[in-house]
Every structure is written in structure tokens, then in C-alpha cells.
């Protein structure tokens, strides 16, 4: 029997099994040659973990709080921007310029600009919450720019007949938009909005560049401070695990939502 005589499904099964075996062998070899004594001392130091445990929960809470604030404010602003972009005249021009500007600039640069350049350029201008407040404002600007395009696409996906039916019932343009169109649009864009939330959660790590106090630092700043304090990389590993604990369930939720939306279609 030659390879060509084997059924395609059998060939795929053999190929998959071979790939798994090769991958397993590579993992075993890598694990066998690793210096576990050094790894435990530098990356998995139990003493460092025990000393970090009470305070890392505050950093994780700050990360979630910053994400929620930026996301809620960003979505609210994004709705306005999406409607402005779908209008005509100067409102559309402003929305397009805003969206292109903050989608084109790196989020890190926007955060630095808001935290340091604005207070210098405009004397007396201070954001509530200091540099953290300025960083959150920057995240709101960036989030709203990306989310505006998501919401605009959701609005465009709502059948035009929905708008015409609402108007024929005597509803105003504003009432139709907020009572009929936007609720349907948000149901359509739930998966990409959830994905945007996950991206935003990771972007809060950029706030570490503008400084924070022990009470306001987020996970990445906490890890960096811990690595400096203990001269050890365990804090980075510990912080990375916290990010995974938060983001993996969310990414799984996105996949489930996308499958459910695909079935409904």
C-alpha cells in the first residue's frame, strides 16, 4: 500500500498525531535541559510571592477599575462619534478627523501627551486624579475612536426597514435612533465590543510609564516595583498569571458570543 492509497481522512489523522508527538517531544526536551534551580530562584520564588499576595489584589482591582472607567466612558463617547460620522457637514468632518487621529497615534504616545504635554502647554490645566486621571482620559480617547467604528458598523448592519417602520409609527428621529436602532446595533456588535474590552484591559498596562502611587498602581506598575524591590523577576510572572486569569475567560466569552451570533444569522 502506498501513501496515495490511504484515505484523505486517515492521512489527516496520521498527520495530526505526528504533529502532536513531535510537539510533545520538543516540550520534553526543552523541559529536560532547563535550569530549574535557577528558574525557581529567579522566576518562581515562593518568598517573593507570599510577600506580594496581600497587595497585588489592590493592583488587580485598580486594573479592572481603570478598564471599566475607560470602557464605559469610551463607549458613551463612541456612540456620539458614530452618529456624527454618519451625519453630514462639519459634524462628520470632526468625527472623521477625531477617529483617524486617535486611531493613528499609538496609545502610549497619547497617554504621555495627556499626562505631561497638556499640563505644560496649558498652564493651570490639571486632570482630576493627577497623572492617572490624565492616563485614563487618554485611554477614553483611544477607546472611543476604535469603538466608534465598531458601533457605526453595527448601526449600518441594522435593516433600513426598522428605521422606516419606527418613523411610520410617528417616532421622532432621535427616538428611533436611541429606542430602535442603537439597541439592535449593540446586540450585533457585542462580540467585537467584548474583544475591545480585553484589548483595553491590557492597554491599562501602559499607564505604568506615567507613574503612580502605592494605592493607584495597576498590575504592570506593581510588577515593575516588585521586581525592583526584590531584585527578582517573580513579580512579572505573578502579574502575567493575573492577566491571564482575567483575559482567558473573556476571550473564551468572545468566541462563544461569535458562535452564537453566527448561528442566529
N, C-alpha and C positions, 0 to 999 in steps of 0.2 A: 504494500500500500504506500502510495506517495502522499505528499502533503496536499496536493491538489485534489486527492480523493476524499479528504476529510471535509465534513460539512462545515459551512461558514460559522455556525453557532459553536461547534466544537473547537474550531480554531480560535475563536474569540475567547472561549473559556480557558483554553490552554495558555493563550497569551496573557490573560488576566492573572492566572495562577502563577505564571512565570514572573510576571512583574512584581507580585506580592512577595514571592520568595526572594527575589533579588533585593527588594527594598528591605525586607526583614534582615537579610544577611548583612547589608550595609549598616543598618542600625546596630546590629550586634557587634560588628567590628568597631564602629565608632565608640560605642559604649565601653568596649573592652580596652581601648587604648587611651581613654580619658583619664586624667589625673584626678581621681575622685577625692583624694585627701585635700588637694588644693581647692577643688570646686566647693567642697563643703565649707572650707575655711573662708573663702572669698565671696562666694555667691549664696551659700545656704547656711549661714552662721546662726545657730539657734539662739545664742545670747542676744544678738542684734534684733532678731525677730521678736523675742519676748519684750525687749525694751521699747520696740516700736508699736506694739499692738494697741495700747490704750489710745495713742494719739493719731494713728493712721485712720481710725474711724471718722475723726473730725475732718481730715483731709478728703476722705471719700465722700462725706456728706457735703463738703464745700463744692466738690467737683459736680455732684448731682444738682446742687442748688444753682450753681453758675450755669449749668446746661439748661435747666428748666427756665431760668430767667431769660437767658438769651434766646431760647427756642420760642417761648410764648410771645415775647416782645417782637422777635423777628418775624413770626408768622402773622401777627397782627399788622405789622408794617408791610409785609409782603402782600397781603390782601389789597391794601390801598395801592401799592405799586402795580400789581397785576391789573387792577381796574383802570388805573391811569394809563398803562401801556396799551390797553385795549380801546382807549378813547382816542380822541383826535386833538390836534392843536398843541399848545405848549405843555399840557399835562403829559402827553405821550412823549414829547421830546425830553422832558425832565426825567420821566421814568426810565426811558431807554438809556440816557446818559448815566443815571444813578446805577442801574443794573450792570451796565458794561464796565463802569469804573470799579465797583467793588467786587465784581467777578474777575476782573483783570488783575487787581492788586493781590499780592499774597496776603493771607490773613495775618501773618506775623508782622508784616510791614504796616498794616492798618492798625494793629494793636500798638506798636511802637509809636506811630504817628499820633494816635489819640492820647496816649499816656504821657508823651514827652513834648511833641511838637506843638500841639494845640495850646497847652498852658504857656509856652514860650511866645508863640505867635500872638496870642490874645491874652494880654495881661489881666489877671484877676479871674480868668475863667478856670474854674475847678469843677471836676466831676464829683457828684456825690459818691462817697466811698473811696476817694483818692485814686490811686493808680489802678486798683482792682475795678473800681467803677468805670474808669476810662477803658479798661480792657474789655469789660462786659459790653460797653457801648459799641466798641469796635466789633465784637462778635455779633451783636444785634445787626449792625450794618451789613456785615458779610452774609449772615444767615438770611436776612430779608432779601438780599439781591439774588441769591440762589433759589430761595423758596418762592420768590415771585414768579419765576419761570415755571416752576412746578405747578403752582396754583393757576397760572394763566393757561397752561396746557390742560388742566382739569376743567376749567371753565369752557374752553374751546371744545372739549370732548362731550359736554352736555348737549343732547339733541336740541336743535333750534325750536322744535315743536314745543318743548317745555316752556320756553320763553313766550312763544306766541299764545299758548294756552293760558298762561297766567295773565298776560295782558288782556286777553279776550274776556277774562273774568272780572276785569276792572281794577286789577292791581297796578300800583304805580311802578315806575321803572326801578326805583330804589327798593321797594318792597319785593318785587320779583327777583332782584339780584340777591338780596340777603335771605329771603324766605324760600326761594325755589332753586335758584342756580347754584349758589355757594354751597348749600348742604349736599347737593348731588356731586359737585366738583370735589369736595373734601372726601367723600366716600371713594371717589375714583383715585385720588392721589394719596390715600393712606399709606400704601407701601413705600413710595418714594419719600414721603414726609418722615416716616419712621427711620428710613435709611439716613436721611439728613440729620435726624436727631442723634444717631450713632456717630456720624461724622463730627457733629458739633461737640459731642461729649469728648471725643479725642482731641479736638481743637482747643478745648479748655487748657490742655497741657501747655499751650503757647503762652499762657499768662505767666509762666514761670520767668519769662525774660524781663518783666517789669517790676518784679519784687513783690513781697507780701509779708505779712506778719505771721506769727505762730497760729493766730486764730483765723486768718483768712487764706492761708496757703492751700492750694489744691494738691492732687496726688503727685504730680511730677515735681513740683517745688518741694514737697515733703520728701520725696525720694532723693532729690539732689542734696537737700540739707542733711538727710540721714547719712548719705554716702560721705559727705564732708566731715560730719561729726564723728563717725565710727571708722573712717578711712577704710571702708568696706563696700563692696558692691551689692550686698544682700538687700539693702533698701530698694534698689532698682528692680530686682527680681520680685520682691514682695509687692511693689507698686504695679508691676506688669501683671501679676496674677489678679490683683484687684480690678484692673481694667478689663481683663478677660472675663472675670466673673460677671461684670456688668454688661459688656458688649456682646458676648456669645449668645445669651438668651435673646437679646434684642435682634441680632442678625437672624437668629432662628425664627423669631416672630415675623420679620420681614419676609422671609422665604415662605412661611405659611400663609401670610396675607396675600402674597403674589399668586400663590397657587389657588387660593380661594377666589381671588378676583378673576383668574383665568378660567376657572370652572363656571363662574357666573356668566362670563361672556359667551 
